[in-house]
Amino acid sequence: MKIILLKDVKGLGKKYDFKEAKDGHALNLLIPQGLAVRATDKNIKEIGIKKKNDLERLKIQEDLLIMNLKELDGIKIEMTEKANEKGHLFASIRKEQIIPEIKKQAKIDMLPEFVILEKPIKEVGEHEISVKVADKTIKFKLVIKGSVV
């Protein structure tokens, strides 16, 4: 069965890829979970428009972010999270949690795909975070403070 992926699927493809999948896999897993749709003429047109709009929105976001990167370069963003006495966080911090803090403290809105975080943060302290937009990369400090419960 021919399908169009709506999200990145590990081992199958990236968002908006046209793929051939086994009927059972497509009908029982991919389509019900919203990961793919059948590749009908109507869906191909709709996905083409959606892909074009997403690319335009991403380009606009990149352009705005490039203008604001200088403001983010070298600043410190602070977060307070629950931790034990040894400084281990109860819940690790991912880039999706860092984005709202950047928006709140630095007044810069960005998408999670621009933030480079090799692995989730699990310790209190100062961490260096990279932001890569197009060919420009900047770094800023993320200071995690622990609140003992």
C-alpha positions in Angstrom: 0.0 0.0 0.0 1.3 3.4 -0.9 1.3 5.9 2.0 2.4 9.4 2.9 4.1 9.8 6.2 2.7 12.6 8.4 5.6 12.3 11.0 9.1 10.9 11.1 8.9 7.1 11.6 12.1 5.4 12.6 13.1 2.8 10.1 10.6 3.9 7.5 11.1 7.5 6.6 10.7 11.2 7.3 7.7 13.4 7.4 6.0 13.9 3.9 7.9 10.9 2.4 5.9 8.7 0.0 6.5 5.1 1.0 5.4 1.6 0.2 4.2 -0.3 3.3 2.7 -3.6 3.9 -1.1 -3.4 4.2 -1.2 -4.7 7.8 1.5 -2.4 9.0 -0.2 0.6 7.3 -3.8 -0.2 8.3 -3.2 -1.5 11.8 -0.4 0.8 13.0 0.6 3.8 10.9 -2.8 5.1 9.8 -4.7 4.6 13.1 -1.9 6.3 15.1 -1.9 9.3 12.7 1.6 8.6 11.4 0.5 8.2 7.8 -2.3 8.5 5.3 -3.1 6.6 2.1 -1.5 8.1 -0.9 -4.7 9.0 -2.8 -4.8 11.9 -5.3 -6.7 14.1 -2.8 -4.2 13.3 0.0 -1.2 13.9 -2.3 -2.6 17.4 -3.2 -3.3 18.3 0.5 0.0 17.0 1.7 1.8 18.9 -1.1 0.1 22.2 0.1 0.8 21.4 3.7 4.5 20.6 3.0 4.9 23.9 1.1 3.3 25.9 3.9 5.5 24.2 6.5 8.6 25.0 4.5 7.6 28.6 4.2 6.8 28.9 7.9 10.1 27.2 8.7 12.0 29.7 6.4 10.3 32.6 8.1 11.1 31.2 11.5 14.7 30.7 10.5 15.0 34.3 9.2 13.6 35.8 12.3 15.7 33.6 14.5 18.9 34.5 12.7 18.2 38.2 13.4 17.7 37.4 17.1 20.6 35.0 17.6 22.9 37.7 18.7 20.6 38.4 21.7 20.8 34.8 22.8 24.5 34.3 22.3 26.2 34.0 25.7 23.2 34.7 27.9 22.2 32.6 30.9 18.7 31.0 31.1 17.7 29.8 34.5 15.3 27.0 35.4 14.3 25.6 38.8 13.3 21.9 38.9 12.7 19.3 41.6 15.9 17.5 42.6 17.2 15.3 45.3 19.9 16.3 47.8 22.7 15.0 45.4 21.6 17.2 42.6 19.9 14.6 40.4 16.7 15.8 38.8 13.5 13.8 39.3 12.5 14.4 35.7 15.1 15.0 32.9 14.9 18.2 31.0 14.4 18.0 27.2 14.6 20.7 24.6 10.8 21.1 24.5 11.0 22.3 28.1 13.8 24.7 27.4 11.9 26.5 24.6 9.3 28.2 26.8 12.1 29.4 29.2 14.0 30.9 26.3 10.7 32.6 25.2 10.0 33.9 28.7 13.5 35.0 29.7 15.1 36.1 26.3 11.9 37.0 24.5 12.9 34.8 21.5 10.4 32.3 20.1 11.9 29.2 18.3 11.1 25.7 17.2 12.6 22.7 19.1 14.5 21.5 16.0 16.9 24.5 16.3 18.0 23.5 19.8 20.8 21.0 19.9 20.7 18.8 23.0 22.7 15.6 22.8 20.9 14.0 25.7 18.3 15.1 28.3 19.7 17.0 31.2 19.5 15.0 34.5 21.7 17.1 36.8 21.5 20.5 38.4 24.2 23.0 37.5 25.3 24.9 34.4 24.9 23.4 31.0 26.0 24.7 27.6 23.2 24.6 25.0 23.7 25.1 21.3 21.2 26.7 18.8 21.8 26.0 15.2 19.9 27.9 12.5 21.0 27.4 8.9 24.8 27.6 9.0 25.0 29.7 12.2 25.5 28.2 15.6 25.5 30.0 19.0 25.8 28.8 22.5 24.2 29.9 25.8 24.2 28.7 29.4 21.3 26.9 30.9 21.5 27.0 34.7 19.4 24.4 36.4 18.6 25.0 40.1 17.3 22.2 42.2 14.5 22.6 44.7 14.6 19.8 47.2 11.2 18.2 48.0 
